């Protein structure tokens, strides 16, 4: 597996722990349908969260959240709409981005951007 794929999987595992520790119930990790993918789908207090996770080991290429551009947000929204077609019982939804930076020999840094829209 390529190093960037391993980093992404590690980030998603950390994200799952992060959200679980904040009272979220993780429903799906890497939910896929057709060409759509959502890193995490979680629920807390009857709010469904579609979560994009970005992880970096350094700031060489910028902050992780800078990789979440308009195109990525649109894909996340389209994936969320597809999910809601399959599971229409959800009335309250939110799109979030979790940025994780993993510096060597330091604890992970988390930056949560909640309720993301264009």
N, C-alpha and C positions, 0 to 999 in steps of 0.2 A: 504494500500500500504506500502511496506517495506521502511524503512528509506533511504536505498541506492537508491531505485527507485525515491523517492521524491527528493533526492539530484540531481540525474541525470536530472530529469525534470526541476528543478530550474536552473541547469547549462545550459541546452539547451535554456531556456527562456533568460537567461543572454547573451548567445552566440548570439542569434538572435538579441538582442538589440545592442550588441557590433558590429556585422557586419553591421547591418542597419545604425548605426551611422558612419560607415566608407564608406558609399556609395554603399553597396551591396544591391541587391534585393534578398530576400529570395524566392526561388521557392518551396522548399519542406522542411518540418521538419519531421524527422523519416520516410524517404522514405523506403518502404519495397517491396521486391519481393522475393518470395520463402524464403530461409533462410538468405537472404541478408538484411542489414539495413545500411542506411547512416543517420547520425544525422542531418546534414544540407546540402542542396544543394542550392548554391547561385550563382549569376552572378554579375560581375562588369567589365565594359569595355570589353565586349564580351568574357571574360574568365569565364568558368564554374568552380566552386569550389566545390569539395566534401570535407566536413569538418567533422572530428571526434572531438567530444567534451568530455573532461575528467574533472571531478569536484571532489574536495576533500575539507573537512572541516579542515583538519590538515595535517601535514607532517608525521604523525605517520607511515604510510605505504609508505612513499616516495612521490615524486612529482607526480602530476596527469599525466604528459606526460610520466612518466616511465611505465605506464600501456599500452602504445601503443607500443607493441613489433612487431617483424617481422610478426607473425601470424595475428595480427590485421591489420597491413598495407596491407598484402596480401588480407585479406577479404575486406578491403576498396577498393582496386584496382579491385578486382573481382566484387564487387557491382557496382563500377563505370562503368566497362565494360558492365555489364548487363543494366545499365541505358542508356548507349550510344547505345545499341542495340535497345532500345525502342524509344530513342530520338536522332537519328543519325545526326541531324543538327549542333551539336556542333563540332567546329574544334579545339578550344583551351581549354584544361582542366588542372586543378591543384588539387593536394591533399594536404590538410592542416590539422593541428592539433591545436585545441585551448585548452589550459590548464587553468582551473579556480580554484583558491583557495579561499575559503570562510572562513576566520578566524572570530571568534565571535567578534562583535562590531567593525569591520574594513571593509573598502570598499573591494570589490572583487579585486583580483589580476589576471591579464590576461597575458598569455604568448602564443603568436602565433608563430607556426612553419609552415612556408610556403614552398610549393613545396616539399613535402616529398616523397622520393623514397628509395627503398632498395639499 
